[in-house]
Amino acid sequence: MGRAVPSVAAPKTREERLFSAAVLRRSFELQESRYQDGFRFVYEGVLRDLGLEEREVDEYLAAHRDEVEKVIGRRGASS
């Protein structure tokens, strides 16, 4: 039998990285304020790992808020 080759995920596109960061951010924004310190720590690490800046996520959210809201299950999101 041959050796199993571990699968490696394809690198995410910039759009996918922005979407992921935006979903994480909105999810935490909707939580109680007591989680904000932990969120900042996690969020800043995620941005660093994804090679993004907060400004980029702000701009992405401004343009794609409905998509992000829909994926996190917000009722007010457009269809």
PDB file of N, CA, C and O in Angstrom:
ATOM      1  N   MET A   1       0.825  -1.197   0.000  1.00  0.00           N
ATOM      2  CA  MET A   1       0.000   0.000   0.000  1.00  0.00           C
ATOM      3  C   MET A   1       0.864   1.253   0.000  1.00  0.00           C
ATOM      4  O   MET A   1       1.918   1.293   0.635  1.00  0.00           O
ATOM      5  N   GLY A   2       0.412   2.269  -0.714  1.00  0.00           N
ATOM      6  CA  GLY A   2       1.143   3.529  -0.757  1.00  0.00           C
ATOM      7  C   GLY A   2       0.903   4.351   0.495  1.00  0.00           C
ATOM      8  O   GLY A   2      -0.055   4.136   1.237  1.00  0.00           O
ATOM      9  N   ARG A   3       1.781   5.273   0.699  1.00  0.00           N
ATOM     10  CA  ARG A   3       1.641   6.167   1.858  1.00  0.00           C
ATOM     11  C   ARG A   3       0.580   7.213   1.593  1.00  0.00           C
ATOM     12  O   ARG A   3       0.457   7.735   0.485  1.00  0.00           O
ATOM     13  N   ALA A   4      -0.166   7.503   2.610  1.00  0.00           N
ATOM     14  CA  ALA A   4      -1.181   8.553   2.494  1.00  0.00           C
ATOM     15  C   ALA A   4      -0.483   9.905   2.457  1.00  0.00           C
ATOM     16  O   ALA A   4       0.411  10.182   3.257  1.00  0.00           O
ATOM     17  N   VAL A   5      -0.894  10.718   1.542  1.00  0.00           N
ATOM     18  CA  VAL A   5      -0.346  12.064   1.416  1.00  0.00           C
ATOM     19  C   VAL A   5      -1.288  13.017   2.139  1.00  0.00           C
ATOM     20  O   VAL A   5      -2.474  13.088   1.816  1.00  0.00           O
ATOM     21  N   PRO A   6      -0.758  13.754   3.122  1.00  0.00           N
ATOM     22  CA  PRO A   6      -1.642  14.689   3.834  1.00  0.00           C
ATOM     23  C   PRO A   6      -2.162  15.755   2.868  1.00  0.00           C
ATOM     24  O   PRO A   6      -1.429  16.275   2.026  1.00  0.00           O
ATOM     25  N   SER A   7      -3.428  16.055   3.017  1.00  0.00           N
ATOM     26  CA  SER A   7      -3.998  17.083   2.160  1.00  0.00           C
ATOM     27  C   SER A   7      -3.679  18.455   2.729  1.00  0.00           C
ATOM     28  O   SER A   7      -3.686  18.660   3.943  1.00  0.00           O
ATOM     29  N   VAL A   8      -3.407  19.361   1.856  1.00  0.00           N
ATOM     30  CA  VAL A   8      -3.103  20.728   2.245  1.00  0.00           C
ATOM     31  C   VAL A   8      -4.161  21.614   1.606  1.00  0.00           C
ATOM     32  O   VAL A   8      -4.406  21.545   0.401  1.00  0.00           O
ATOM     33  N   ALA A   9      -4.776  22.434   2.422  1.00  0.00           N
ATOM     34  CA  ALA A   9      -5.811  23.326   1.909  1.00  0.00           C
ATOM     35  C   ALA A   9      -5.187  24.351   0.970  1.00  0.00           C
ATOM     36  O   ALA A   9      -4.079  24.837   1.198  1.00  0.00           O
ATOM     37  N   ALA A  10      -5.909  24.662  -0.068  1.00  0.00           N
ATOM     38  CA  ALA A  10      -5.457  25.701  -0.989  1.00  0.00           C
ATOM     39  C   ALA A  10      -5.453  27.038  -0.260  1.00  0.00           C
ATOM     40  O   ALA A  10      -6.312  27.285   0.587  1.00  0.00           O
ATOM     41  N   PRO A  11      -4.501  27.896  -0.579  1.00  0.00           N
ATOM     42  CA  PRO A  11      -4.481  29.215   0.074  1.00  0.00           C
ATOM     43  C   PRO A  11      -5.783  29.954  -0.203  1.00  0.00           C
ATOM     44  O   PRO A  11      -6.351  29.857  -1.290  1.00  0.00           O
ATOM     45  N   LYS A  12      -6.236  30.683   0.784  1.00  0.00           N
ATOM     46  CA  LYS A  12      -7.467  31.456   0.620  1.00  0.00           C
ATOM     47  C   LYS A  12      -7.187  32.710  -0.189  1.00  0.00           C
ATOM     48  O   LYS A  12      -6.107  33.295  -0.121  1.00  0.00           O
ATOM     49  N   THR A  13      -8.186  33.099  -0.950  1.00  0.00           N
ATOM     50  CA  THR A  13      -8.077  34.348  -1.699  1.00  0.00           C
ATOM     51  C   THR A  13      -8.195  35.524  -0.722  1.00  0.00           C
ATOM     52  O   THR A  13      -8.618  35.353   0.421  1.00  0.00           O
ATOM     53  N   ARG A  14      -7.825  36.689  -1.178  1.00  0.00           N
ATOM     54  CA  ARG A  14      -7.963  37.888  -0.336  1.00  0.00           C
ATOM     55  C   ARG A  14      -9.425  38.086   0.054  1.00  0.00           C
ATOM     56  O   ARG A  14      -9.727  38.429   1.197  1.00  0.00           O
ATOM     57  N   GLU A  15     -10.329  37.868  -0.897  1.00  0.00           N
ATOM     58  CA  GLU A  15     -11.770  38.015  -0.630  1.00  0.00           C
ATOM     59  C   GLU A  15     -12.217  37.047   0.469  1.00  0.00           C
ATOM     60  O   GLU A  15     -12.976  37.432   1.359  1.00  0.00           O
ATOM     61  N   GLU A  16     -11.757  35.808   0.415  1.00  0.00           N
ATOM     62  CA  GLU A  16     -12.110  34.808   1.435  1.00  0.00           C
ATOM     63  C   GLU A  16     -11.540  35.189   2.806  1.00  0.00           C
ATOM     64  O   GLU A  16     -12.197  35.013   3.832  1.00  0.00           O
ATOM     65  N   ARG A  17     -10.319  35.709   2.809  1.00  0.00           N
ATOM     66  CA  ARG A  17      -9.715  36.135   4.079  1.00  0.00           C
ATOM     67  C   ARG A  17     -10.490  37.310   4.676  1.00  0.00           C
ATOM     68  O   ARG A  17     -10.731  37.345   5.883  1.00  0.00           O
ATOM     69  N   LEU A  18     -10.880  38.272   3.833  1.00  0.00           N
ATOM     70  CA  LEU A  18     -11.659  39.418   4.304  1.00  0.00           C
ATOM     71  C   LEU A  18     -13.017  38.965   4.843  1.00  0.00           C
ATOM     72  O   LEU A  18     -13.462  39.436   5.890  1.00  0.00           O
ATOM     73  N   PHE A  19     -13.663  38.066   4.135  1.00  0.00           N
ATOM     74  CA  PHE A  19     -14.965  37.557   4.568  1.00  0.00           C
ATOM     75  C   PHE A  19     -14.838  36.873   5.928  1.00  0.00           C
ATOM     76  O   PHE A  19     -15.654  37.109   6.819  1.00  0.00           O
ATOM     77  N   SER A  20     -13.825  36.032   6.092  1.00  0.00           N
ATOM     78  CA  SER A  20     -13.614  35.332   7.362  1.00  0.00           C
ATOM     79  C   SER A  20     -13.399  36.311   8.513  1.00  0.00           C
ATOM     80  O   SER A  20     -13.987  36.158   9.583  1.00  0.00           O
ATOM     81  N   ALA A  21     -12.560  37.309   8.290  1.00  0.00           N
ATOM     82  CA  ALA A  21     -12.291  38.304   9.328  1.00  0.00           C
ATOM     83  C   ALA A  21     -13.548  39.111   9.650  1.00  0.00           C
ATOM     84  O   ALA A  21     -13.803  39.428  10.812  1.00  0.00           O
ATOM     85  N   ALA A  22     -14.328  39.439   8.628  1.00  0.00           N
ATOM     86  CA  ALA A  22     -15.562  40.207   8.838  1.00  0.00           C
ATOM     87  C   ALA A  22     -16.583  39.401   9.634  1.00  0.00           C
ATOM     88  O   ALA A  22     -17.258  39.949  10.505  1.00  0.00           O
ATOM     89  N   VAL A  23     -16.701  38.118   9.347  1.00  0.00           N
ATOM     90  CA  VAL A  23     -17.630  37.258  10.095  1.00  0.00           C
ATOM     91  C   VAL A  23     -17.191  37.162  11.557  1.00  0.00           C
ATOM     92  O   VAL A  23     -18.016  37.265  12.465  1.00  0.00           O
ATOM     93  N   LEU A  24     -15.905  36.967  11.777  1.00  0.00           N
ATOM     94  CA  LEU A  24     -15.398  36.901  13.150  1.00  0.00           C
ATOM     95  C   LEU A  24     -15.702  38.200  13.890  1.00  0.00           C
ATOM     96  O   LEU A  24     -16.194  38.182  15.018  1.00  0.00           O
ATOM     97  N   ARG A  25     -15.408  39.306  13.254  1.00  0.00           N
ATOM     98  CA  ARG A  25     -15.629  40.608  13.903  1.00  0.00           C
ATOM     99  C   ARG A  25     -17.094  40.838  14.243  1.00  0.00           C
ATOM    100  O   ARG A  25     -17.417  41.205  15.373  1.00  0.00           O
ATOM    101  N   ARG A  26     -17.989  40.624  13.271  1.00  0.00           N
ATOM    102  CA  ARG A  26     -19.421  40.844  13.535  1.00  0.00           C
ATOM    103  C   ARG A  26     -19.940  39.890  14.603  1.00  0.00           C
ATOM    104  O   ARG A  26     -20.777  40.273  15.421  1.00  0.00           O
ATOM    105  N   SER A  27     -19.460  38.670  14.604  1.00  0.00           N
ATOM    106  CA  SER A  27     -19.881  37.703  15.624  1.00  0.00           C
ATOM    107  C   SER A  27     -19.535  38.214  17.017  1.00  0.00           C
ATOM    108  O   SER A  27     -20.354  38.139  17.933  1.00  0.00           O
ATOM    109  N   PHE A  28     -18.330  38.729  17.173  1.00  0.00           N
ATOM    110  CA  PHE A  28     -17.929  39.249  18.477  1.00  0.00           C
ATOM    111  C   PHE A  28     -18.631  40.558  18.811  1.00  0.00           C
ATOM    112  O   PHE A  28     -18.940  40.810  19.976  1.00  0.00           O
ATOM    113  N   GLU A  29     -18.889  41.391  17.812  1.00  0.00           N
ATOM    114  CA  GLU A  29     -19.599  42.648  18.069  1.00  0.00           C
ATOM    115  C   GLU A  29     -20.993  42.385  18.636  1.00  0.00           C
ATOM    116  O   GLU A  29     -21.521  43.208  19.384  1.00  0.00           O
ATOM    117  N   LEU A  30     -21.574  41.278  18.297  1.00  0.00           N
ATOM    118  CA  LEU A  30     -22.923  40.941  18.750  1.00  0.00           C
ATOM    119  C   LEU A  30     -22.934  40.262  20.112  1.00  0.00           C
ATOM    120  O   LEU A  30     -24.004  39.992  20.657  1.00  0.00           O
ATOM    121  N   GLN A  31     -21.767  39.983  20.665  1.00  0.00           N
ATOM    122  CA  GLN A  31     -21.669  39.354  21.979  1.00  0.00           C
ATOM    123  C   GLN A  31     -21.699  40.420  23.072  1.00  0.00           C
ATOM    124  O   GLN A  31     -21.627  41.619  22.805  1.00  0.00           O
ATOM    125  N   GLU A  32     -21.806  39.947  24.290  1.00  0.00           N
ATOM    126  CA  GLU A  32     -21.778  40.859  25.438  1.00  0.00           C
ATOM    127  C   GLU A  32     -20.428  41.561  25.514  1.00  0.00           C
ATOM    128  O   GLU A  32     -19.411  41.007  25.095  1.00  0.00           O
ATOM    129  N   SER A  33     -20.417  42.765  26.041  1.00  0.00           N
ATOM    130  CA  SER A  33     -19.198  43.573  26.092  1.00  0.00           C
ATOM    131  C   SER A  33     -18.103  42.952  26.950  1.00  0.00           C
ATOM    132  O   SER A  33     -16.935  43.308  26.794  1.00  0.00           O
ATOM    133  N   ARG A  34     -18.439  42.045  27.842  1.00  0.00           N
ATOM    134  CA  ARG A  34     -17.413  41.440  28.697  1.00  0.00           C
ATOM    135  C   ARG A  34     -16.402  40.615  27.901  1.00  0.00           C
ATOM    136  O   ARG A  34     -15.337  40.277  28.419  1.00  0.00           O
ATOM    137  N   TYR A  35     -16.722  40.288  26.655  1.00  0.00           N
ATOM    138  CA  TYR A  35     -15.814  39.498  25.817  1.00  0.00           C
ATOM    139  C   TYR A  35     -14.897  40.358  24.956  1.00  0.00           C
ATOM    140  O   TYR A  35     -14.068  39.822  24.221  1.00  0.00           O
ATOM    141  N   GLN A  36     -15.028  41.670  25.030  1.00  0.00           N
ATOM    142  CA  GLN A  36     -14.303  42.553  24.114  1.00  0.00           C
ATOM    143  C   GLN A  36     -12.785  42.471  24.240  1.00  0.00           C
ATOM    144  O   GLN A  36     -12.090  42.503  23.225  1.00  0.00           O
ATOM    145  N   ASP A  37     -12.253  42.366  25.454  1.00  0.00           N
ATOM    146  CA  ASP A  37     -10.801  42.287  25.609  1.00  0.00           C
ATOM    147  C   ASP A  37     -10.257  41.026  24.951  1.00  0.00           C
ATOM    148  O   ASP A  37      -9.248  41.070  24.248  1.00  0.00           O
ATOM    149  N   GLY A  38     -10.924  39.914  25.179  1.00  0.00           N
ATOM    150  CA  GLY A  38     -10.512  38.660  24.554  1.00  0.00           C
ATOM    151  C   GLY A  38     -10.649  38.727  23.045  1.00  0.00           C
ATOM    152  O   GLY A  38      -9.812  38.206  22.308  1.00  0.00           O
ATOM    153  N   PHE A  39     -11.715  39.374  22.594  1.00  0.00           N
ATOM    154  CA  PHE A  39     -11.922  39.522  21.156  1.00  0.00           C
ATOM    155  C   PHE A  39     -10.770  40.271  20.512  1.00  0.00           C
ATOM    156  O   PHE A  39     -10.238  39.831  19.493  1.00  0.00           O
ATOM    157  N   ARG A  40     -10.379  41.394  21.090  1.00  0.00           N
ATOM    158  CA  ARG A  40      -9.303  42.206  20.499  1.00  0.00           C
ATOM    159  C   ARG A  40      -8.044  41.369  20.340  1.00  0.00           C
ATOM    160  O   ARG A  40      -7.373  41.435  19.310  1.00  0.00           O
ATOM    161  N   PHE A  41      -7.728  40.589  21.353  1.00  0.00           N
ATOM    162  CA  PHE A  41      -6.534  39.747  21.303  1.00  0.00           C
ATOM    163  C   PHE A  41      -6.637  38.746  20.151  1.00  0.00           C
ATOM    164  O   PHE A  41      -5.708  38.613  19.353  1.00  0.00           O
ATOM    165  N   VAL A  42      -7.765  38.047  20.069  1.00  0.00           N
ATOM    166  CA  VAL A  42      -7.972  37.047  19.018  1.00  0.00           C
ATOM    167  C   VAL A  42      -8.022  37.716  17.644  1.00  0.00           C
ATOM    168  O   VAL A  42      -7.365  37.267  16.705  1.00  0.00           O
ATOM    169  N   TYR A  43      -8.787  38.767  17.536  1.00  0.00           N
ATOM    170  CA  TYR A  43      -8.986  39.448  16.256  1.00  0.00           C
ATOM    171  C   TYR A  43      -7.671  39.980  15.688  1.00  0.00           C
ATOM    172  O   TYR A  43      -7.394  39.809  14.500  1.00  0.00           O
ATOM    173  N   GLU A  44      -6.870  40.618  16.521  1.00  0.00           N
ATOM    174  CA  GLU A  44      -5.589  41.145  16.054  1.00  0.00           C
ATOM    175  C   GLU A  44      -4.682  40.020  15.573  1.00  0.00           C
ATOM    176  O   GLU A  44      -3.954  40.188  14.594  1.00  0.00           O
ATOM    177  N   GLY A  45      -4.716  38.874  16.251  1.00  0.00           N
ATOM    178  CA  GLY A  45      -3.934  37.719  15.812  1.00  0.00           C
ATOM    179  C   GLY A  45      -4.432  37.168  14.489  1.00  0.00           C
ATOM    180  O   GLY A  45      -3.639  36.784  13.630  1.00  0.00           O
ATOM    181  N   VAL A  46      -5.743  37.131  14.326  1.00  0.00           N
ATOM    182  CA  VAL A  46      -6.333  36.638  13.070  1.00  0.00           C
ATOM    183  C   VAL A  46      -5.951  37.566  11.921  1.00  0.00           C
ATOM    184  O   VAL A  46      -5.559  37.103  10.850  1.00  0.00           O
ATOM    185  N   LEU A  47      -6.063  38.870  12.141  1.00  0.00           N
ATOM    186  CA  LEU A  47      -5.679  39.822  11.094  1.00  0.00           C
ATOM    187  C   LEU A  47      -4.214  39.626  10.705  1.00  0.00           C
ATOM    188  O   LEU A  47      -3.875  39.617   9.522  1.00  0.00           O
ATOM    189  N   ARG A  48      -3.365  39.471  11.690  1.00  0.00           N
ATOM    190  CA  ARG A  48      -1.936  39.261  11.434  1.00  0.00           C
ATOM    191  C   ARG A  48      -1.733  37.973  10.627  1.00  0.00           C
ATOM    192  O   ARG A  48      -1.002  37.963   9.637  1.00  0.00           O
ATOM    193  N   ASP A  49      -2.389  36.885  11.062  1.00  0.00           N
ATOM    194  CA  ASP A  49      -2.251  35.596  10.368  1.00  0.00           C
ATOM    195  C   ASP A  49      -2.770  35.657   8.937  1.00  0.00           C
ATOM    196  O   ASP A  49      -2.217  35.014   8.044  1.00  0.00           O
ATOM    197  N   LEU A  50      -3.824  36.425   8.719  1.00  0.00           N
ATOM    198  CA  LEU A  50      -4.418  36.530   7.387  1.00  0.00           C
ATOM    199  C   LEU A  50      -3.755  37.600   6.515  1.00  0.00           C
ATOM    200  O   LEU A  50      -4.066  37.725   5.330  1.00  0.00           O
ATOM    201  N   GLY A  51      -2.852  38.360   7.105  1.00  0.00           N
ATOM    202  CA  GLY A  51      -2.174  39.412   6.348  1.00  0.00           C
ATOM    203  C   GLY A  51      -3.084  40.565   5.999  1.00  0.00           C
ATOM    204  O   GLY A  51      -2.970  41.153   4.923  1.00  0.00           O
ATOM    205  N   LEU A  52      -3.999  40.894   6.919  1.00  0.00           N
ATOM    206  CA  LEU A  52      -4.971  41.967   6.678  1.00  0.00           C
ATOM    207  C   LEU A  52      -4.805  43.074   7.706  1.00  0.00           C
ATOM    208  O   LEU A  52      -4.216  42.879   8.769  1.00  0.00           O
ATOM    209  N   GLU A  53      -5.341  44.243   7.362  1.00  0.00           N
ATOM    210  CA  GLU A  53      -5.395  45.361   8.300  1.00  0.00           C
ATOM    211  C   GLU A  53      -6.850  45.623   8.646  1.00  0.00           C
ATOM    212  O   GLU A  53      -7.747  45.344   7.850  1.00  0.00           O
ATOM    213  N   GLU A  54      -7.078  46.155   9.828  1.00  0.00           N
ATOM    214  CA  GLU A  54      -8.443  46.421  10.283  1.00  0.00           C
ATOM    215  C   GLU A  54      -9.197  47.334   9.313  1.00  0.00           C
ATOM    216  O   GLU A  54     -10.393  47.150   9.089  1.00  0.00           O
ATOM    217  N   ARG A  55      -8.509  48.303   8.748  1.00  0.00           N
ATOM    218  CA  ARG A  55      -9.121  49.216   7.778  1.00  0.00           C
ATOM    219  C   ARG A  55      -9.708  48.442   6.600  1.00  0.00           C
ATOM    220  O   ARG A  55     -10.789  48.773   6.114  1.00  0.00           O
ATOM    221  N   GLU A  56      -9.000  47.418   6.146  1.00  0.00           N
ATOM    222  CA  GLU A  56      -9.489  46.611   5.026  1.00  0.00           C
ATOM    223  C   GLU A  56     -10.783  45.881   5.393  1.00  0.00           C
ATOM    224  O   GLU A  56     -11.702  45.778   4.580  1.00  0.00           O
ATOM    225  N   VAL A  57     -10.842  45.379   6.624  1.00  0.00           N
ATOM    226  CA  VAL A  57     -12.044  44.683   7.080  1.00  0.00           C
ATOM    227  C   VAL A  57     -13.192  45.677   7.219  1.00  0.00           C
ATOM    228  O   VAL A  57     -14.330  45.355   6.878  1.00  0.00           O
ATOM    229  N   ASP A  58     -12.906  46.882   7.715  1.00  0.00           N
ATOM    230  CA  ASP A  58     -13.931  47.932   7.799  1.00  0.00           C
ATOM    231  C   ASP A  58     -14.534  48.200   6.425  1.00  0.00           C
ATOM    232  O   ASP A  58     -15.754  48.264   6.273  1.00  0.00           O
ATOM    233  N   GLU A  59     -13.673  48.356   5.433  1.00  0.00           N
ATOM    234  CA  GLU A  59     -14.133  48.635   4.075  1.00  0.00           C
ATOM    235  C   GLU A  59     -14.931  47.454   3.521  1.00  0.00           C
ATOM    236  O   GLU A  59     -15.958  47.645   2.870  1.00  0.00           O
ATOM    237  N   TYR A  60     -14.461  46.246   3.779  1.00  0.00           N
ATOM    238  CA  TYR A  60     -15.164  45.054   3.306  1.00  0.00           C
ATOM    239  C   TYR A  60     -16.553  44.982   3.935  1.00  0.00           C
ATOM    240  O   TYR A  60     -17.538  44.720   3.245  1.00  0.00           O
ATOM    241  N   LEU A  61     -16.629  45.214   5.246  1.00  0.00           N
ATOM    242  CA  LEU A  61     -17.921  45.179   5.933  1.00  0.00           C
ATOM    243  C   LEU A  61     -18.882  46.229   5.386  1.00  0.00           C
ATOM    244  O   LEU A  61     -20.077  45.974   5.244  1.00  0.00           O
ATOM    245  N   ALA A  62     -18.357  47.398   5.084  1.00  0.00           N
ATOM    246  CA  ALA A  62     -19.211  48.455   4.537  1.00  0.00           C
ATOM    247  C   ALA A  62     -19.843  48.026   3.209  1.00  0.00           C
ATOM    248  O   ALA A  62     -20.981  48.387   2.912  1.00  0.00           O
ATOM    249  N   ALA A  63     -19.109  47.269   2.430  1.00  0.00           N
ATOM    250  CA  ALA A  63     -19.598  46.861   1.116  1.00  0.00           C
ATOM    251  C   ALA A  63     -20.357  45.529   1.116  1.00  0.00           C
ATOM    252  O   ALA A  63     -21.126  45.258   0.193  1.00  0.00           O
ATOM    253  N   HIS A  64     -20.145  44.689   2.154  1.00  0.00           N
ATOM    254  CA  HIS A  64     -20.695  43.331   2.142  1.00  0.00           C
ATOM    255  C   HIS A  64     -21.430  42.964   3.430  1.00  0.00           C
ATOM    256  O   HIS A  64     -21.518  41.788   3.782  1.00  0.00           O
ATOM    257  N   ARG A  65     -21.953  43.957   4.125  1.00  0.00           N
ATOM    258  CA  ARG A  65     -22.584  43.704   5.424  1.00  0.00           C
ATOM    259  C   ARG A  65     -23.720  42.680   5.333  1.00  0.00           C
ATOM    260  O   ARG A  65     -23.827  41.809   6.197  1.00  0.00           O
ATOM    261  N   ASP A  66     -24.555  42.769   4.321  1.00  0.00           N
ATOM    262  CA  ASP A  66     -25.681  41.831   4.202  1.00  0.00           C
ATOM    263  C   ASP A  66     -25.209  40.379   4.105  1.00  0.00           C
ATOM    264  O   ASP A  66     -25.785  39.492   4.735  1.00  0.00           O
ATOM    265  N   GLU A  67     -24.164  40.143   3.317  1.00  0.00           N
ATOM    266  CA  GLU A  67     -23.630  38.773   3.188  1.00  0.00           C
ATOM    267  C   GLU A  67     -23.117  38.261   4.525  1.00  0.00           C
ATOM    268  O   GLU A  67     -23.365  37.115   4.900  1.00  0.00           O
ATOM    269  N   VAL A  68     -22.402  39.118   5.238  1.00  0.00           N
ATOM    270  CA  VAL A  68     -21.839  38.734   6.532  1.00  0.00           C
ATOM    271  C   VAL A  68     -22.955  38.484   7.535  1.00  0.00           C
ATOM    272  O   VAL A  68     -22.926  37.490   8.260  1.00  0.00           O
ATOM    273  N   GLU A  69     -23.924  39.367   7.584  1.00  0.00           N
ATOM    274  CA  GLU A  69     -25.047  39.213   8.511  1.00  0.00           C
ATOM    275  C   GLU A  69     -25.812  37.920   8.222  1.00  0.00           C
ATOM    276  O   GLU A  69     -26.245  37.227   9.143  1.00  0.00           O
ATOM    277  N   LYS A  70     -25.970  37.611   6.963  1.00  0.00           N
ATOM    278  CA  LYS A  70     -26.703  36.404   6.587  1.00  0.00           C
ATOM    279  C   LYS A  70     -25.985  35.151   7.080  1.00  0.00           C
ATOM    280  O   LYS A  70     -26.624  34.235   7.596  1.00  0.00           O
ATOM    281  N   VAL A  71     -24.681  35.103   6.927  1.00  0.00           N
ATOM    282  CA  VAL A  71     -23.937  33.900   7.305  1.00  0.00           C
ATOM    283  C   VAL A  71     -23.896  33.711   8.818  1.00  0.00           C
ATOM    284  O   VAL A  71     -23.757  32.581   9.286  1.00  0.00           O
ATOM    285  N   ILE A  72     -24.012  34.780   9.588  1.00  0.00           N
ATOM    286  CA  ILE A  72     -24.038  34.612  11.041  1.00  0.00           C
ATOM    287  C   ILE A  72     -25.448  34.495  11.585  1.00  0.00           C
ATOM    288  O   ILE A  72     -25.656  34.412  12.796  1.00  0.00           O
ATOM    289  N   GLY A  73     -26.421  34.488  10.669  1.00  0.00           N
ATOM    290  CA  GLY A  73     -27.798  34.217  11.070  1.00  0.00           C
ATOM    291  C   GLY A  73     -28.580  35.393  11.590  1.00  0.00           C
ATOM    292  O   GLY A  73     -29.549  35.218  12.329  1.00  0.00           O
ATOM    293  N   ARG A  74     -28.176  36.590  11.219  1.00  0.00           N
ATOM    294  CA  ARG A  74     -28.928  37.782  11.612  1.00  0.00           C
ATOM    295  C   ARG A  74     -30.221  37.843  10.814  1.00  0.00           C
ATOM    296  O   ARG A  74     -30.201  37.741   9.587  1.00  0.00           O
ATOM    297  N   ARG A  75     -31.326  38.005  11.491  1.00  0.00           N
ATOM    298  CA  ARG A  75     -32.642  37.973  10.841  1.00  0.00           C
ATOM    299  C   ARG A  75     -32.861  39.138   9.880  1.00  0.00           C
ATOM    300  O   ARG A  75     -33.578  38.989   8.891  1.00  0.00           O
ATOM    301  N   GLY A  76     -32.266  40.276  10.148  1.00  0.00           N
ATOM    302  CA  GLY A  76     -32.516  41.454   9.324  1.00  0.00           C
ATOM    303  C   GLY A  76     -31.779  41.473   8.002  1.00  0.00           C
ATOM    304  O   GLY A  76     -31.960  42.392   7.203  1.00  0.00           O
ATOM    305  N   ALA A  77     -30.945  40.463   7.761  1.00  0.00           N
ATOM    306  CA  ALA A  77     -30.170  40.447   6.515  1.00  0.00           C
ATOM    307  C   ALA A  77     -31.083  40.281   5.319  1.00  0.00           C
ATOM    308  O   ALA A  77     -32.080  39.561   5.376  1.00  0.00           O
ATOM    309  N   SER A  78     -30.734  40.955   4.234  1.00  0.00           N
ATOM    310  CA  SER A  78     -31.518  40.856   2.992  1.00  0.00           C
ATOM    311  C   SER A  78     -31.359  39.488   2.374  1.00  0.00           C
ATOM    312  O   SER A  78     -30.359  38.811   2.612  1.00  0.00           O
ATOM    313  N   SER A  79     -32.339  39.070   1.577  1.00  0.00           N
ATOM    314  CA  SER A  79     -32.241  37.783   0.874  1.00  0.00           C
ATOM    315  C   SER A  79     -31.449  37.917  -0.386  1.00  0.00           C
ATOM    316  O   SER A  79     -31.263  36.936  -1.106  1.00  0.00           O
TER     317      SER A  79
END
